[in-house]
């Protein structure tokens, strides 16, 4: 069996509602729209951290960013969130 190719596109400062492929008529994102039409789009997703560096650290390593000294993880967390 041949392993599938996987391309993960991460961009900073880009929200779902600011893309043409998700229905924003003011957004002009033709290349992202074509990529989205030929790939997989997540309709519902969440991130452990809405900050670039910790989020990418977690994706690349599989280690929760709050368990390591990753920049920007000293942001206040919700009291109900598990603490490291």
PyMOL Python script that loads the backbone (N, CA, C, O; Angstrom):
from pymol import cmd

cmd.read_pdbstr("""\
ATOM      1  N   UNK A   1       0.842  -1.187   0.000  1.00  0.00           N
ATOM      2  CA  UNK A   1       0.000   0.000   0.000  1.00  0.00           C
ATOM      3  C   UNK A   1       0.885   1.248   0.000  1.00  0.00           C
ATOM      4  O   UNK A   1       1.848   1.334   0.762  1.00  0.00           O
ATOM      5  N   UNK A   2       0.563   2.181  -0.831  1.00  0.00           N
ATOM      6  CA  UNK A   2       1.313   3.430  -0.929  1.00  0.00           C
ATOM      7  C   UNK A   2       0.741   4.425   0.075  1.00  0.00           C
ATOM      8  O   UNK A   2      -0.473   4.617   0.147  1.00  0.00           O
ATOM      9  N   UNK A   3       1.613   5.049   0.842  1.00  0.00           N
ATOM     10  CA  UNK A   3       1.168   6.061   1.810  1.00  0.00           C
ATOM     11  C   UNK A   3       0.638   7.273   1.054  1.00  0.00           C
ATOM     12  O   UNK A   3       1.242   7.696   0.068  1.00  0.00           O
ATOM     13  N   UNK A   4      -0.480   7.837   1.501  1.00  0.00           N
ATOM     14  CA  UNK A   4      -1.029   9.017   0.813  1.00  0.00           C
ATOM     15  C   UNK A   4      -0.179  10.259   1.075  1.00  0.00           C
ATOM     16  O   UNK A   4       0.488  10.374   2.103  1.00  0.00           O
ATOM     17  N   UNK A   5      -0.223  11.164   0.137  1.00  0.00           N
ATOM     18  CA  UNK A   5       0.424  12.460   0.341  1.00  0.00           C
ATOM     19  C   UNK A   5      -0.491  13.311   1.198  1.00  0.00           C
ATOM     20  O   UNK A   5      -1.713  13.263   1.055  1.00  0.00           O
ATOM     21  N   UNK A   6       0.092  14.078   2.075  1.00  0.00           N
ATOM     22  CA  UNK A   6      -0.681  14.938   2.960  1.00  0.00           C
ATOM     23  C   UNK A   6      -0.039  16.308   2.990  1.00  0.00           C
ATOM     24  O   UNK A   6       1.153  16.447   3.264  1.00  0.00           O
ATOM     25  N   UNK A   7      -0.832  17.304   2.710  1.00  0.00           N
ATOM     26  CA  UNK A   7      -0.369  18.688   2.750  1.00  0.00           C
ATOM     27  C   UNK A   7      -1.230  19.437   3.757  1.00  0.00           C
ATOM     28  O   UNK A   7      -2.449  19.515   3.604  1.00  0.00           O
ATOM     29  N   UNK A   8      -0.601  19.981   4.776  1.00  0.00           N
ATOM     30  CA  UNK A   8      -1.312  20.776   5.772  1.00  0.00           C
ATOM     31  C   UNK A   8      -0.937  22.228   5.535  1.00  0.00           C
ATOM     32  O   UNK A   8       0.239  22.588   5.574  1.00  0.00           O
ATOM     33  N   UNK A   9      -1.932  23.053   5.291  1.00  0.00           N
ATOM     34  CA  UNK A   9      -1.696  24.471   5.042  1.00  0.00           C
ATOM     35  C   UNK A   9      -2.081  25.236   6.300  1.00  0.00           C
ATOM     36  O   UNK A   9      -3.236  25.214   6.724  1.00  0.00           O
ATOM     37  N   UNK A  10      -1.114  25.905   6.884  1.00  0.00           N
ATOM     38  CA  UNK A  10      -1.353  26.732   8.063  1.00  0.00           C
ATOM     39  C   UNK A  10      -1.054  28.172   7.705  1.00  0.00           C
ATOM     40  O   UNK A  10       0.006  28.479   7.159  1.00  0.00           O
ATOM     41  N   UNK A  11      -1.966  29.030   8.005  1.00  0.00           N
ATOM     42  CA  UNK A  11      -1.727  30.442   7.742  1.00  0.00           C
ATOM     43  C   UNK A  11      -2.104  31.235   8.977  1.00  0.00           C
ATOM     44  O   UNK A  11      -3.033  30.880   9.703  1.00  0.00           O
ATOM     45  N   UNK A  12      -1.388  32.288   9.201  1.00  0.00           N
ATOM     46  CA  UNK A  12      -1.690  33.137  10.336  1.00  0.00           C
ATOM     47  C   UNK A  12      -2.675  34.227   9.943  1.00  0.00           C
ATOM     48  O   UNK A  12      -2.705  34.665   8.793  1.00  0.00           O
ATOM     49  N   UNK A  13      -3.470  34.656  10.892  1.00  0.00           N
ATOM     50  CA  UNK A  13      -4.371  35.785  10.706  1.00  0.00           C
ATOM     51  C   UNK A  13      -5.407  35.548   9.614  1.00  0.00           C
ATOM     52  O   UNK A  13      -5.772  36.477   8.894  1.00  0.00           O
ATOM     53  N   UNK A  14      -5.881  34.319   9.486  1.00  0.00           N
ATOM     54  CA  UNK A  14      -6.854  34.012   8.452  1.00  0.00           C
ATOM     55  C   UNK A  14      -7.990  33.217   9.081  1.00  0.00           C
ATOM     56  O   UNK A  14      -7.804  32.077   9.509  1.00  0.00           O
ATOM     57  N   UNK A  15      -9.143  33.817   9.132  1.00  0.00           N
ATOM     58  CA  UNK A  15     -10.298  33.159   9.742  1.00  0.00           C
ATOM     59  C   UNK A  15     -11.193  32.559   8.683  1.00  0.00           C
ATOM     60  O   UNK A  15     -11.197  32.974   7.524  1.00  0.00           O
ATOM     61  N   UNK A  16     -11.950  31.571   9.117  1.00  0.00           N
ATOM     62  CA  UNK A  16     -12.866  30.869   8.213  1.00  0.00           C
ATOM     63  C   UNK A  16     -13.834  31.831   7.527  1.00  0.00           C
ATOM     64  O   UNK A  16     -14.087  31.710   6.329  1.00  0.00           O
ATOM     65  N   UNK A  17     -14.359  32.756   8.263  1.00  0.00           N
ATOM     66  CA  UNK A  17     -15.357  33.661   7.689  1.00  0.00           C
ATOM     67  C   UNK A  17     -14.757  34.681   6.725  1.00  0.00           C
ATOM     68  O   UNK A  17     -15.493  35.477   6.141  1.00  0.00           O
ATOM     69  N   UNK A  18     -13.440  34.674   6.548  1.00  0.00           N
ATOM     70  CA  UNK A  18     -12.788  35.614   5.634  1.00  0.00           C
ATOM     71  C   UNK A  18     -12.275  34.914   4.380  1.00  0.00           C
ATOM     72  O   UNK A  18     -11.273  35.326   3.795  1.00  0.00           O
ATOM     73  N   UNK A  19     -12.973  33.843   3.968  1.00  0.00           N
ATOM     74  CA  UNK A  19     -12.579  33.086   2.782  1.00  0.00           C
ATOM     75  C   UNK A  19     -13.760  32.959   1.822  1.00  0.00           C
ATOM     76  O   UNK A  19     -14.897  32.754   2.245  1.00  0.00           O
ATOM     77  N   UNK A  20     -13.480  33.083   0.542  1.00  0.00           N
ATOM     78  CA  UNK A  20     -14.522  32.926  -0.450  1.00  0.00           C
ATOM     79  C   UNK A  20     -15.139  31.536  -0.436  1.00  0.00           C
ATOM     80  O   UNK A  20     -16.345  31.402  -0.644  1.00  0.00           O
ATOM     81  N   UNK A  21     -14.342  30.495  -0.195  1.00  0.00           N
ATOM     82  CA  UNK A  21     -14.863  29.118  -0.211  1.00  0.00           C
ATOM     83  C   UNK A  21     -15.847  28.861   0.916  1.00  0.00           C
ATOM     84  O   UNK A  21     -16.576  27.869   0.878  1.00  0.00           O
ATOM     85  N   UNK A  22     -15.886  29.723   1.913  1.00  0.00           N
ATOM     86  CA  UNK A  22     -16.861  29.596   2.993  1.00  0.00           C
ATOM     87  C   UNK A  22     -17.978  30.629   2.874  1.00  0.00           C
ATOM     88  O   UNK A  22     -18.765  30.808   3.804  1.00  0.00           O
ATOM     89  N   UNK A  23     -18.046  31.305   1.732  1.00  0.00           N
ATOM     90  CA  UNK A  23     -19.191  32.156   1.460  1.00  0.00           C
ATOM     91  C   UNK A  23     -19.021  33.651   1.639  1.00  0.00           C
ATOM     92  O   UNK A  23     -19.998  34.386   1.502  1.00  0.00           O
ATOM     93  N   UNK A  24     -17.817  34.136   1.940  1.00  0.00           N
ATOM     94  CA  UNK A  24     -17.636  35.580   2.086  1.00  0.00           C
ATOM     95  C   UNK A  24     -17.531  36.207   0.702  1.00  0.00           C
ATOM     96  O   UNK A  24     -16.536  36.007   0.004  1.00  0.00           O
ATOM     97  N   UNK A  25     -18.531  36.951   0.308  1.00  0.00           N
ATOM     98  CA  UNK A  25     -18.543  37.558  -1.027  1.00  0.00           C
ATOM     99  C   UNK A  25     -17.546  38.715  -1.152  1.00  0.00           C
ATOM    100  O   UNK A  25     -17.211  39.120  -2.265  1.00  0.00           O
ATOM    101  N   UNK A  26     -17.075  39.241  -0.038  1.00  0.00           N
ATOM    102  CA  UNK A  26     -16.088  40.322  -0.076  1.00  0.00           C
ATOM    103  C   UNK A  26     -14.653  39.803  -0.156  1.00  0.00           C
ATOM    104  O   UNK A  26     -13.741  40.550  -0.511  1.00  0.00           O
ATOM    105  N   UNK A  27     -14.453  38.536   0.172  1.00  0.00           N
ATOM    106  CA  UNK A  27     -13.109  37.959   0.163  1.00  0.00           C
ATOM    107  C   UNK A  27     -12.762  37.476  -1.241  1.00  0.00           C
ATOM    108  O   UNK A  27     -13.545  36.778  -1.884  1.00  0.00           O
ATOM    109  N   UNK A  28     -11.588  37.857  -1.699  1.00  0.00           N
ATOM    110  CA  UNK A  28     -11.110  37.402  -3.006  1.00  0.00           C
ATOM    111  C   UNK A  28      -9.938  36.464  -2.736  1.00  0.00           C
ATOM    112  O   UNK A  28      -8.794  36.897  -2.596  1.00  0.00           O
ATOM    113  N   UNK A  29     -10.252  35.160  -2.666  1.00  0.00           N
ATOM    114  CA  UNK A  29      -9.241  34.159  -2.324  1.00  0.00           C
ATOM    115  C   UNK A  29      -9.283  33.020  -3.347  1.00  0.00           C
ATOM    116  O   UNK A  29      -9.571  31.882  -2.975  1.00  0.00           O
ATOM    117  N   UNK A  30      -9.002  33.298  -4.625  1.00  0.00           N
ATOM    118  CA  UNK A  30      -9.177  32.277  -5.655  1.00  0.00           C
ATOM    119  C   UNK A  30      -8.295  31.042  -5.483  1.00  0.00           C
ATOM    120  O   UNK A  30      -8.763  29.929  -5.725  1.00  0.00           O
ATOM    121  N   UNK A  31      -7.059  31.196  -5.081  1.00  0.00           N
ATOM    122  CA  UNK A  31      -6.169  30.042  -4.962  1.00  0.00           C
ATOM    123  C   UNK A  31      -6.552  29.156  -3.781  1.00  0.00           C
ATOM    124  O   UNK A  31      -6.506  27.930  -3.877  1.00  0.00           O
ATOM    125  N   UNK A  32      -6.923  29.774  -2.684  1.00  0.00           N
ATOM    126  CA  UNK A  32      -7.385  29.003  -1.531  1.00  0.00           C
ATOM    127  C   UNK A  32      -8.705  28.318  -1.864  1.00  0.00           C
ATOM    128  O   UNK A  32      -8.936  27.184  -1.444  1.00  0.00           O
ATOM    129  N   UNK A  33      -9.565  28.990  -2.608  1.00  0.00           N
ATOM    130  CA  UNK A  33     -10.850  28.407  -2.991  1.00  0.00           C
ATOM    131  C   UNK A  33     -10.655  27.156  -3.857  1.00  0.00           C
ATOM    132  O   UNK A  33     -11.348  26.158  -3.663  1.00  0.00           O
ATOM    133  N   UNK A  34      -9.720  27.204  -4.806  1.00  0.00           N
ATOM    134  CA  UNK A  34      -9.445  26.039  -5.660  1.00  0.00           C
ATOM    135  C   UNK A  34      -8.858  24.911  -4.815  1.00  0.00           C
ATOM    136  O   UNK A  34      -9.256  23.755  -4.957  1.00  0.00           O
ATOM    137  N   UNK A  35      -7.924  25.239  -3.948  1.00  0.00           N
ATOM    138  CA  UNK A  35      -7.341  24.227  -3.071  1.00  0.00           C
ATOM    139  C   UNK A  35      -8.419  23.588  -2.208  1.00  0.00           C
ATOM    140  O   UNK A  35      -8.427  22.369  -2.034  1.00  0.00           O
ATOM    141  N   UNK A  36      -9.309  24.377  -1.676  1.00  0.00           N
ATOM    142  CA  UNK A  36     -10.392  23.867  -0.832  1.00  0.00           C
ATOM    143  C   UNK A  36     -11.354  22.989  -1.624  1.00  0.00           C
ATOM    144  O   UNK A  36     -11.883  22.015  -1.088  1.00  0.00           O
ATOM    145  N   UNK A  37     -11.586  23.318  -2.886  1.00  0.00           N
ATOM    146  CA  UNK A  37     -12.530  22.523  -3.687  1.00  0.00           C
ATOM    147  C   UNK A  37     -11.962  21.159  -4.074  1.00  0.00           C
ATOM    148  O   UNK A  37     -12.720  20.252  -4.418  1.00  0.00           O
ATOM    149  N   UNK A  38     -10.647  21.005  -4.022  1.00  0.00           N
ATOM    150  CA  UNK A  38     -10.011  19.734  -4.382  1.00  0.00           C
ATOM    151  C   UNK A  38      -9.489  18.964  -3.175  1.00  0.00           C
ATOM    152  O   UNK A  38      -8.922  17.882  -3.330  1.00  0.00           O
ATOM    153  N   UNK A  39      -9.668  19.499  -2.003  1.00  0.00           N
ATOM    154  CA  UNK A  39      -9.135  18.847  -0.812  1.00  0.00           C
ATOM    155  C   UNK A  39     -10.200  18.641   0.243  1.00  0.00           C
ATOM    156  O   UNK A  39     -11.378  18.466  -0.069  1.00  0.00           O
ATOM    157  N   UNK A  40      -9.786  18.664   1.463  1.00  0.00           N
ATOM    158  CA  UNK A  40     -10.678  18.469   2.605  1.00  0.00           C
ATOM    159  C   UNK A  40     -10.807  19.785   3.346  1.00  0.00           C
ATOM    160  O   UNK A  40      -9.814  20.458   3.624  1.00  0.00           O
ATOM    161  N   UNK A  41     -12.046  20.144   3.664  1.00  0.00           N
ATOM    162  CA  UNK A  41     -12.292  21.338   4.480  1.00  0.00           C
ATOM    163  C   UNK A  41     -12.950  20.884   5.771  1.00  0.00           C
ATOM    164  O   UNK A  41     -13.804  19.997   5.769  1.00  0.00           O
ATOM    165  N   UNK A  42     -12.554  21.486   6.845  1.00  0.00           N
ATOM    166  CA  UNK A  42     -13.147  21.176   8.134  1.00  0.00           C
ATOM    167  C   UNK A  42     -14.281  22.153   8.403  1.00  0.00           C
ATOM    168  O   UNK A  42     -14.063  23.363   8.457  1.00  0.00           O
ATOM    169  N   UNK A  43     -15.462  21.644   8.568  1.00  0.00           N
ATOM    170  CA  UNK A  43     -16.610  22.484   8.877  1.00  0.00           C
ATOM    171  C   UNK A  43     -16.637  22.857  10.355  1.00  0.00           C
ATOM    172  O   UNK A  43     -17.114  23.932  10.720  1.00  0.00           O
ATOM    173  N   UNK A  44     -16.132  21.981  11.193  1.00  0.00           N
ATOM    174  CA  UNK A  44     -16.083  22.222  12.631  1.00  0.00           C
ATOM    175  C   UNK A  44     -14.707  21.805  13.134  1.00  0.00           C
ATOM    176  O   UNK A  44     -14.322  20.642  13.011  1.00  0.00           O
ATOM    177  N   UNK A  45     -13.990  22.726  13.683  1.00  0.00           N
ATOM    178  CA  UNK A  45     -12.665  22.426  14.220  1.00  0.00           C
ATOM    179  C   UNK A  45     -12.366  23.405  15.341  1.00  0.00           C
ATOM    180  O   UNK A  45     -12.951  24.486  15.413  1.00  0.00           O
ATOM    181  N   UNK A  46     -11.471  23.024  16.193  1.00  0.00           N
ATOM    182  CA  UNK A  46     -11.042  23.939  17.247  1.00  0.00           C
ATOM    183  C   UNK A  46      -9.553  23.750  17.477  1.00  0.00           C
ATOM    184  O   UNK A  46      -8.983  22.719  17.118  1.00  0.00           O
ATOM    185  N   UNK A  47      -8.941  24.731  18.065  1.00  0.00           N
ATOM    186  CA  UNK A  47      -7.510  24.695  18.343  1.00  0.00           C
ATOM    187  C   UNK A  47      -7.286  24.760  19.844  1.00  0.00           C
ATOM    188  O   UNK A  47      -7.995  25.461  20.565  1.00  0.00           O
ATOM    189  N   UNK A  48      -6.295  24.019  20.295  1.00  0.00           N
ATOM    190  CA  UNK A  48      -5.967  24.047  21.714  1.00  0.00           C
ATOM    191  C   UNK A  48      -5.503  25.441  22.138  1.00  0.00           C
ATOM    192  O   UNK A  48      -5.749  25.871  23.265  1.00  0.00           O
ATOM    193  N   UNK A  49      -4.839  26.131  21.232  1.00  0.00           N
ATOM    194  CA  UNK A  49      -4.381  27.500  21.478  1.00  0.00           C
ATOM    195  C   UNK A  49      -4.675  28.341  20.246  1.00  0.00           C
ATOM    196  O   UNK A  49      -4.305  27.947  19.140  1.00  0.00           O
ATOM    197  N   UNK A  50      -5.314  29.464  20.398  1.00  0.00           N
ATOM    198  CA  UNK A  50      -5.551  30.334  19.247  1.00  0.00           C
ATOM    199  C   UNK A  50      -4.356  31.248  18.979  1.00  0.00           C
ATOM    200  O   UNK A  50      -4.518  32.362  18.481  1.00  0.00           O
ATOM    201  N   UNK A  51      -3.165  30.774  19.311  1.00  0.00           N
ATOM    202  CA  UNK A  51      -1.930  31.523  19.104  1.00  0.00           C
ATOM    203  C   UNK A  51      -1.041  30.654  18.218  1.00  0.00           C
ATOM    204  O   UNK A  51      -0.938  29.446  18.430  1.00  0.00           O
ATOM    205  N   UNK A  52      -0.408  31.262  17.241  1.00  0.00           N
ATOM    206  CA  UNK A  52       0.335  30.552  16.208  1.00  0.00           C
ATOM    207  C   UNK A  52       1.382  29.569  16.726  1.00  0.00           C
ATOM    208  O   UNK A  52       1.295  28.379  16.421  1.00  0.00           O
ATOM    209  N   UNK A  53       2.355  30.019  17.490  1.00  0.00           N
ATOM    210  CA  UNK A  53       3.486  29.173  17.878  1.00  0.00           C
ATOM    211  C   UNK A  53       3.060  27.957  18.705  1.00  0.00           C
ATOM    212  O   UNK A  53       3.457  26.844  18.361  1.00  0.00           O
ATOM    213  N   UNK A  54       2.280  28.107  19.769  1.00  0.00           N
ATOM    214  CA  UNK A  54       1.879  26.911  20.510  1.00  0.00           C
ATOM    215  C   UNK A  54       1.042  25.941  19.680  1.00  0.00           C
ATOM    216  O   UNK A  54       1.188  24.726  19.814  1.00  0.00           O
ATOM    217  N   UNK A  55       0.183  26.460  18.840  1.00  0.00           N
ATOM    218  CA  UNK A  55      -0.652  25.600  17.998  1.00  0.00           C
ATOM    219  C   UNK A  55       0.212  24.777  17.049  1.00  0.00           C
ATOM    220  O   UNK A  55       0.020  23.567  16.930  1.00  0.00           O
ATOM    221  N   UNK A  56       1.149  25.414  16.383  1.00  0.00           N
ATOM    222  CA  UNK A  56       2.027  24.704  15.444  1.00  0.00           C
ATOM    223  C   UNK A  56       2.942  23.731  16.182  1.00  0.00           C
ATOM    224  O   UNK A  56       3.211  22.639  15.682  1.00  0.00           O
ATOM    225  N   UNK A  57       3.417  24.110  17.350  1.00  0.00           N
ATOM    226  CA  UNK A  57       4.239  23.208  18.161  1.00  0.00           C
ATOM    227  C   UNK A  57       3.473  21.926  18.451  1.00  0.00           C
ATOM    228  O   UNK A  57       4.019  20.833  18.304  1.00  0.00           O
ATOM    229  N   UNK A  58       2.222  22.048  18.859  1.00  0.00           N
ATOM    230  CA  UNK A  58       1.405  20.889  19.197  1.00  0.00           C
ATOM    231  C   UNK A  58       1.156  20.024  17.970  1.00  0.00           C
ATOM    232  O   UNK A  58       1.227  18.799  18.065  1.00  0.00           O
ATOM    233  N   UNK A  59       0.868  20.628  16.823  1.00  0.00           N
ATOM    234  CA  UNK A  59       0.632  19.855  15.603  1.00  0.00           C
ATOM    235  C   UNK A  59       1.896  19.105  15.183  1.00  0.00           C
ATOM    236  O   UNK A  59       1.824  17.936  14.806  1.00  0.00           O
ATOM    237  N   UNK A  60       3.039  19.760  15.244  1.00  0.00           N
ATOM    238  CA  UNK A  60       4.271  19.140  14.760  1.00  0.00           C
ATOM    239  C   UNK A  60       4.835  18.087  15.709  1.00  0.00           C
ATOM    240  O   UNK A  60       5.503  17.155  15.261  1.00  0.00           O
ATOM    241  N   UNK A  61       4.584  18.214  16.994  1.00  0.00           N
ATOM    242  CA  UNK A  61       5.189  17.293  17.950  1.00  0.00           C
ATOM    243  C   UNK A  61       4.200  16.322  18.585  1.00  0.00           C
ATOM    244  O   UNK A  61       4.594  15.250  19.045  1.00  0.00           O
ATOM    245  N   UNK A  62       2.937  16.681  18.614  1.00  0.00           N
ATOM    246  CA  UNK A  62       1.956  15.864  19.311  1.00  0.00           C
ATOM    247  C   UNK A  62       1.971  16.092  20.810  1.00  0.00           C
ATOM    248  O   UNK A  62       1.254  15.419  21.550  1.00  0.00           O
ATOM    249  N   UNK A  63       2.775  17.026  21.260  1.00  0.00           N
ATOM    250  CA  UNK A  63       2.892  17.347  22.685  1.00  0.00           C
ATOM    251  C   UNK A  63       2.096  18.613  22.972  1.00  0.00           C
ATOM    252  O   UNK A  63       2.284  19.616  22.284  1.00  0.00           O
ATOM    253  N   UNK A  64       1.209  18.597  23.972  1.00  0.00           N
ATOM    254  CA  UNK A  64       0.469  19.822  24.297  1.00  0.00           C
ATOM    255  C   UNK A  64       1.432  20.962  24.653  1.00  0.00           C
ATOM    256  O   UNK A  64       2.331  20.795  25.476  1.00  0.00           O
ATOM    257  N   UNK A  65       1.232  22.093  24.034  1.00  0.00           N
ATOM    258  CA  UNK A  65       2.151  23.221  24.220  1.00  0.00           C
ATOM    259  C   UNK A  65       2.236  23.681  25.664  1.00  0.00           C
ATOM    260  O   UNK A  65       3.286  24.149  26.104  1.00  0.00           O
ATOM    261  N   UNK A  66       1.127  23.552  26.418  1.00  0.00           N
ATOM    262  CA  UNK A  66       1.163  24.026  27.797  1.00  0.00           C
ATOM    263  C   UNK A  66       2.033  23.136  28.692  1.00  0.00           C
ATOM    264  O   UNK A  66       2.313  23.500  29.834  1.00  0.00           O
ATOM    265  N   UNK A  67       2.461  21.980  28.187  1.00  0.00           N
ATOM    266  CA  UNK A  67       3.315  21.111  28.990  1.00  0.00           C
ATOM    267  C   UNK A  67       4.800  21.407  28.774  1.00  0.00           C
ATOM    268  O   UNK A  67       5.648  20.790  29.417  1.00  0.00           O
ATOM    269  N   UNK A  68       5.118  22.325  27.894  1.00  0.00           N
ATOM    270  CA  UNK A  68       6.503  22.716  27.600  1.00  0.00           C
ATOM    271  C   UNK A  68       6.629  24.235  27.671  1.00  0.00           C
ATOM    272  O   UNK A  68       5.630  24.949  27.763  1.00  0.00           O
ATOM    273  N   UNK A  69       7.848  24.711  27.628  1.00  0.00           N
ATOM    274  CA  UNK A  69       8.082  26.162  27.660  1.00  0.00           C
ATOM    275  C   UNK A  69       8.013  26.728  26.238  1.00  0.00           C
ATOM    276  O   UNK A  69       9.033  27.075  25.642  1.00  0.00           O
ATOM    277  N   UNK A  70       6.817  26.811  25.721  1.00  0.00           N
ATOM    278  CA  UNK A  70       6.586  27.332  24.374  1.00  0.00           C
ATOM    279  C   UNK A  70       6.143  28.783  24.511  1.00  0.00           C
ATOM    280  O   UNK A  70       5.287  29.081  25.344  1.00  0.00           O
ATOM    281  N   UNK A  71       6.709  29.706  23.705  1.00  0.00           N
ATOM    282  CA  UNK A  71       6.302  31.111  23.801  1.00  0.00           C
ATOM    283  C   UNK A  71       4.798  31.279  23.660  1.00  0.00           C
ATOM    284  O   UNK A  71       4.162  30.589  22.863  1.00  0.00           O
ATOM    285  N   UNK A  72       4.245  32.177  24.418  1.00  0.00           N
ATOM    286  CA  UNK A  72       2.836  32.578  24.395  1.00  0.00           C
ATOM    287  C   UNK A  72       1.922  31.645  25.162  1.00  0.00           C
ATOM    288  O   UNK A  72       0.708  31.846  25.141  1.00  0.00           O
ATOM    289  N   UNK A  73       2.451  30.625  25.846  1.00  0.00           N
ATOM    290  CA  UNK A  73       1.564  29.757  26.605  1.00  0.00           C
ATOM    291  C   UNK A  73       1.293  30.293  28.006  1.00  0.00           C
ATOM    292  O   UNK A  73       0.556  29.677  28.776  1.00  0.00           O
ATOM    293  N   UNK A  74       1.878  31.420  28.334  1.00  0.00           N
ATOM    294  CA  UNK A  74       1.626  31.996  29.653  1.00  0.00           C
ATOM    295  C   UNK A  74       0.376  32.875  29.657  1.00  0.00           C
ATOM    296  O   UNK A  74       0.145  33.630  30.601  1.00  0.00           O
ATOM    297  N   UNK A  75      -0.425  32.772  28.601  1.00  0.00           N
ATOM    298  CA  UNK A  75      -1.680  33.510  28.556  1.00  0.00           C
ATOM    299  C   UNK A  75      -2.634  32.921  29.588  1.00  0.00           C
ATOM    300  O   UNK A  75      -2.579  31.719  29.850  1.00  0.00           O
ATOM    301  N   UNK A  76      -3.500  33.727  30.178  1.00  0.00           N
ATOM    302  CA  UNK A  76      -4.448  33.190  31.155  1.00  0.00           C
ATOM    303  C   UNK A  76      -5.344  32.130  30.526  1.00  0.00           C
ATOM    304  O   UNK A  76      -5.811  32.278  29.397  1.00  0.00           O
ATOM    305  N   UNK A  77      -5.571  31.069  31.274  1.00  0.00           N
ATOM    306  CA  UNK A  77      -6.439  29.998  30.803  1.00  0.00           C
ATOM    307  C   UNK A  77      -7.720  30.013  31.619  1.00  0.00           C
ATOM    308  O   UNK A  77      -7.753  30.525  32.738  1.00  0.00           O
ATOM    309  N   UNK A  78      -8.764  29.451  31.051  1.00  0.00           N
ATOM    310  CA  UNK A  78     -10.041  29.369  31.764  1.00  0.00           C
ATOM    311  C   UNK A  78      -9.874  28.518  33.014  1.00  0.00           C
ATOM    312  O   UNK A  78      -9.151  27.522  32.980  1.00  0.00           O
ATOM    313  N   UNK A  79     -10.514  28.878  34.104  1.00  0.00           N
ATOM    314  CA  UNK A  79     -10.369  28.108  35.351  1.00  0.00           C
ATOM    315  C   UNK A  79     -10.749  26.643  35.203  1.00  0.00           C
ATOM    316  O   UNK A  79     -10.179  25.798  35.893  1.00  0.00           O
ATOM    317  N   UNK A  80     -11.701  26.310  34.317  1.00  0.00           N
ATOM    318  CA  UNK A  80     -12.126  24.939  34.153  1.00  0.00           C
ATOM    319  C   UNK A  80     -11.189  24.127  33.253  1.00  0.00           C
ATOM    320  O   UNK A  80     -11.338  22.908  33.167  1.00  0.00           O
ATOM    321  N   UNK A  81     -10.228  24.773  32.579  1.00  0.00           N
ATOM    322  CA  UNK A  81      -9.306  24.062  31.707  1.00  0.00           C
ATOM    323  C   UNK A  81      -8.297  23.274  32.522  1.00  0.00           C
ATOM    324  O   UNK A  81      -7.861  23.730  33.579  1.00  0.00           O
ATOM    325  N   UNK A  82      -7.917  22.083  32.036  1.00  0.00           N
ATOM    326  CA  UNK A  82      -6.911  21.298  32.770  1.00  0.00           C
ATOM    327  C   UNK A  82      -5.599  22.073  32.856  1.00  0.00           C
ATOM    328  O   UNK A  82      -5.150  22.657  31.869  1.00  0.00           O
ATOM    329  N   UNK A  83      -5.008  22.076  34.003  1.00  0.00           N
ATOM    330  CA  UNK A  83      -3.751  22.803  34.195  1.00  0.00           C
ATOM    331  C   UNK A  83      -2.580  21.858  34.027  1.00  0.00           C
ATOM    332  O   UNK A  83      -2.674  20.678  34.368  1.00  0.00           O
ATOM    333  N   UNK A  84      -1.476  22.371  33.502  1.00  0.00           N
ATOM    334  CA  UNK A  84      -0.283  21.541  33.269  1.00  0.00           C
ATOM    335  C   UNK A  84       0.408  21.222  34.580  1.00  0.00           C
ATOM    336  O   UNK A  84       1.429  20.535  34.589  1.00  0.00           O
TER     337      UNK A  84
END
""", "prot")
cmd.dss("prot")
cmd.show_as("cartoon", "prot")
cmd.util.cbc("prot")
cmd.orient("prot")
